[in-house]
Every structure is written in structure tokens, then in C-alpha cells.
Amino acid sequence: MITAVPVALGRAAVRHRRIVIVLTLLFAAASAVVGHGVAGHLVTGGWAPAGAPSLRADALLTERFHGGAPDLALLARTSSGSVDARAAREDGRRLVARVLADPKVTGAASYWTGPVTGRDASAQVTGPPDAALRSRDGRAALVLVRLVSDTHHTTVNRLVPAVTGGHGTLRVTVSGAALVVRDLQAQSRHDLRRAELIALPATLLLLLWVFGGFGAACLPLAVGLVAVVGTLAVLRVLSGFTEVSLYALNMTTAVGLALAVDYSLFLVARYREERIGGAAHGAAVERTMVTAGRTVLVSASIVALSLTGLLVFPLPFLRSLAYAGIPVVALATAVALVLVPAGLSCFGGRLGTRDRFARWRGTARTGSGSGGRWQRLALAVTRHRVMVAVLAALVLAVCALPFRHVTLALSDERVLPGDAPVVRAMRDVRSAFPEFGSTELDVILPGWTPDRNASRTAALDAYARRLSALPDASSVRTATGVYAHGERLPQPCPAAADCQVLAGRHASPAGTWLAVRGPAEPFGPASVRLARAVRAADAPTGVLVAGPPARLLDVRDAVASRLPTAVTIVVAATLVLLLAFTGGALFLAVKALVMNALSMTATFGAMVWIFQEGHLRWLLGSFTVTGQTDIMSPVTVFCLAFGLSLDYEVLLLARVTEEHRRTGRTTAAVAAGLVSAAPLFTASATVVAAVLLSLAGSGITTIKLIGVTVALSVAVDALIVRPLLVPAVMSLAGEANWWSLRSLVTRTGAGHSPVGDARPS
């Protein structure tokens, strides 16, 4: 079955090559029409599981108490004097009125007006002042703005330019979550265009060098472009039914081009070998699909099944990457298996035999490479297999060491470039208002209010005291007052009227709200400990907790609960495919998984060393070092890199197994298989890494991290694991590699190796 599919596709493509090319062009054109404007239908959220307690608390906080983090924060500074000056007060109230005049603004709070709603702007801008929104030096004040939840993007684009800049004596800068989301969307689109402009020419130049001809170099690009355009159409359709992340577009381009290069290179290189061996064009295509086509199909199945692991997580962001990754793998595979043989046939095989740069590369015309340097490496590895295996394993272990210090968190505005206006504005807010830089945990007691009930008031007072006494809690504000260190402050409000306002804001028919102020770093260990302690504290009723550390706990719980299932799916599916590919050779299949595990741990260590600890910024471009790693990153890198790395394992296994079947000698088969496969996977890894490194120029640290880390995984695999560690281990294992395959051949009497992509005997 594994061999029958590529053979049937190859025969049909050769027989109907013109029809195949026309249908491919029509498919690409139709996909371009369907997928046009897909970015406008994608979102930047999806970081938390739907229905998480922190999200439910956020919804209650926003709808019932008008609390929590504002959508926009306007920092108004005076050019001279104080914000209490008459001119500054008047300018501040006019600014608030201008904000409230927007129909999509539901409310605002400022130093000059206190909390006001957008229902009647003219009547609401003269309320009592809120001293918490005035800086300590009196030179700055805040205006906190809330927007209608489903119109953030258009409202931000309209409102922010109108309020930024000079307003009489005030100079206004804007920050806030809604602006961060808008800028993330803009940055992602800019990065995607930039990556395409870099990746396509760079890939074409590298492919020209690898293939030695313009026509052959264009084949992988054509495969990749069709796969990418087709996936955009799939994402556009999916966006009508479910939430799809904007970052899926970056995944589509990088993975589509990378796999197109991989699979096209395997097919064209094998075709060249057959032609150099004397086969006619038709026979060469047939043999190519029997061997390399089989390898491509198995490799693609492993990559796609690895990406299915992302679907088990209840996080829209991770699922979106699977929505993009699985279709682009399937399309890259299908298009490669039909377009490459059709393209070769249209030009009478000339695309596959012309290699103008073989002499300069120092390889044979086959393009697969039988040069002396690979022969010398193969002999050295098999001769000193114990030393090579130990040294390679030690190098991987050392690379993995930094992962011991990983600190998992969630991303915030610092994933944007450090000089982005919104990032600078948020730094200015935290500088002028240090309390806004600290973590706030919002505790909601749904449906429970003091309601002038003495016993309930006492219970709320006791609960607030307990929360304020928790380690890392600096203060608690609720309907009964302000608390610190287990005690209620004697004068929480400057006036009795202010205390009534405080009580009204923190208690409503929907329940009671307690605002717990904590450490400065929202996703730091101290904030997470505080969130756990707040949830575990004895409360008058069931509680919901909102805030960054509470959201991080919900995401951690979601990832931890589904991670074993995801890993089991990926490992089990890969093991089954490898067993089918190798004819049931358990040692070879398990060895492949162990080698991949070593490669992945080394990659994770490099990820922490570079991005969490901040090394190599001079090489990769500036990014903000937070001392933390986004919790989504290791999961994404694992599911993507695990399958990509096994591409080269499958190719190497095929070559080694065929040589062993021909010679019957393990060490010689390992050496010959390495000589045959190494030029292929090193050339492929060079191009694939270049494609992935186009993401290194992204201004979004999350995208930069994924691109660089997966590229490192491919490089480690092609430079250490497959050419050194795998041959050394196989040489040490000796005949234990083959017992299952040998018994299969004995039982069936077959003359065909279970692993097919190798040179014909």
C-alpha cells in the first residue's frame, strides 16, 4: 500500500503530464481566489483554553464591575506645571469627553473625572477625581478606556490617531492590550511579507547550487507555492467555523517551502541516479516512485501525524498551527508526487540530468554524492564507532543542559520589538505609575455580596485580611476597604464619599470583587505562587480568579493535562509507521525515536540558552529578554521538529537497509548508506534551514523563536545525529538491526527490501 500510492500517482502524472500541470495551475488559481484576504479573518488570541476560570472571571470583571486591565491606557503629561492646574484639568476633561464621544467606547476612568460611562459624555466628565490615576510627581495622569469587545481593531485604528499627540497643555501617548493586539497583527503581516521576500530568492539560489539547473530548481518552488496557496484557502474556510491564529500564516509559508524542498530533492536526486545508471526516462521515473516516492510518503505521514499532537490541546493557538501544518504537509506531498514526475516528463528528463555545478560541488552528476569526503567520514565513524557515539551523545547532552532552567510563562507586549511605540508607551506608564507595573489578581465572589448584612460584611472583612496576609501580596482593595499585611488600613479613602464609591465599585448584584496587588513580574514565580495561594485560600463562597498569573495557571493545567496524550499520539503513530517502513524491525524503529529524543532535548536547551537567557542577539536580531519562555513554544517546536527530523532518518534507513540486503554486511552497509544519503540530507537541511531562518528576521519573538529553534533542530540532526550518532549506533548493534527484516524476507521469499529508497542492486 505504501509503495502502490506513489507508483500510481507517478504513472498517472507521466501519462497525463500536461493535464496534471494544467490542473495544478487551476487548483492554485482557485485557491488564490478562495484564500484572498485570509489574514483579515484570523485572530491574534487563542492563548487560553475556552471556558477557563480566569477567562470567566475576566468576563464578569469587565461586564459587571468595569474592572480589570483596560483596553487602552492614555498617558497624559503636562509640558509644564501640574495636572492639577486649571488648564490641565480642563484639557483632561475635554480629552475624556473626546474619548467617550466614540460610540464604541463603553467607559473611561481618569484622574480628573473618576470612572465614567460612554452613555452621556457631556454629563459624565465632571465626576470626583481618582487619585490613583495621578503620578507621584503630579506631572502625569492616566485615562483608562474600555471598548466594545468585538470591535477592538477598527475602534483602535480610529481612536488612537485622534487622541495621540497634543491636547492643549497635555501630551498623550497610548498603550494597552487592544493596541498591542493591533500592532501584533500588523507586525505579523509585515514579517510574513518580509520572510517571503527573503526566503524565495534565497531558496532559489540554494536550489540552483544543489540541482545545478534553473528548471530543476524551480520545481521545488512550484511545489511549495501550490502547497502554500492551497493551505491559505483551507485556513480561509476553517476561519468561518473556528478560531484560527494569524501566526498560522507564518507556519504555512515556512513549512510549505521546507517540505517542498525536502521531497522534491529526494525525488529528483533518485531520478538522476537511475538515469546515470542507464535507465530510460520511463523506467527511471517508475523506479523513483517505487523508492524515493515511498520515502516521501512515509516521511510526510510522520510529519503530519506529529502535527496532529497539537490538536489535542484545548488552546486555539496550538490548534491553529495544526490547521495550517497538516494541510500544507498533505498538499506538499501530493503536489510533489505528481508535479515532479510530470515536470520531468514534459522536458524529456532533461530537468533531472543537467547539473552545471557538479564539478564545483565536488560531487558526482547524480547529485546524491559519492565523494571522497563522505567515504572518509563513513569509514571513520564505523571504525571508531564507540568513541563517535559517546562524543556525539555528550555534545547533545551538553546542549540540553540549559533546558533545566526553563521558566515557562505567557507572552506579553515584550514579544514586539523593543522600540515599538506601544512597548515604549507601556514602559512610560510603568515608570510614572509603578503600581500599574505590578501584578493584579482579581478575585470574584459570584452572586455573593455583603448587602448590608453584618455577618457577610464581617466574612468579607476576614477574607480580605487573609488575602492581604498571603506572601507576595502587597494590598487588597474591596468593598469594605483597603488591606495590607492582614490589617485594614485606618484611612483607606480620603473622604467618606470616596469610600462609598469604592464600595459601589467592588460590590454589585453580580457578586463581590477583591483586587489583590502582587509582585512586579506578572508571570514570575512569585506571582504564580500568589495566584495558587489565592485560589486555595478559605473563602465565603466559590471564587473565580482573573489576572495574568491565574491565566498562566489555567494554560499550564491545560498543557500538562493533554501533554501525555499528545506525546503518546506522536510517538505511537511514528513507531507504527517506522515499523511498517522497516518491515517490523523493532530495534531500528525504537532507535530512530531515541535519536530524535536526543536531538529534541539538545534543541530545547539551545532554545532556552538563546531566547530565555539572551545569547546571540547580535546574530539573530534584537529581541527583549524576559528570563522566561513562552509555554507554547516547546510544544510547537516538538510537534514540528520531531517530524521534520525524521525525514533524514527515513532516508538514511532506506539506503543502509538496501545496501545490507545487497551485501549482507552491517558495517559496510552502514558506511555505504551514509555515503549515499549524507549529501542528500545535508543539501536538504541547508535549504530547509535557510527557509526557516527567514523567520529569524521577525519582529515577534515567538515567531523568531520557532523559526530559529526548528532550524537548529534540522541542523543538529543533519550535522551530528544522522551522519555521526546513527551510523555509530547501528555499527555497534551489528546484526541486531536486521533480525526482524531477515525473518520477513525468509518467510515471504521476497527479493525486495522492506525499505525501498536506495540504490538498485
Beta strands, then each sheet from edge to edge (+ up, - down):
strand 1: 72-78
strand 2: 105-110
strand 3: 114-117
strand 4: 140-147
strand 5: 165-167
strand 6: 170-175
strand 7: 408-409
strand 8: 440-446
strand 9: 475-478
strand 10: 481-484
strand 11: 487-488
strand 12: 507-508
strand 13: 511-517
strand 14: 544-546
strand 15: 629-630
sheet 1: 3+ 2- 4+ 1- 6+ 5-
sheet 2: 7+ 15+
sheet 3: 11+ 10- 9+ 13- 8+ 14-
sheet 4: 11+ 10- 9+ 13- 12+
end
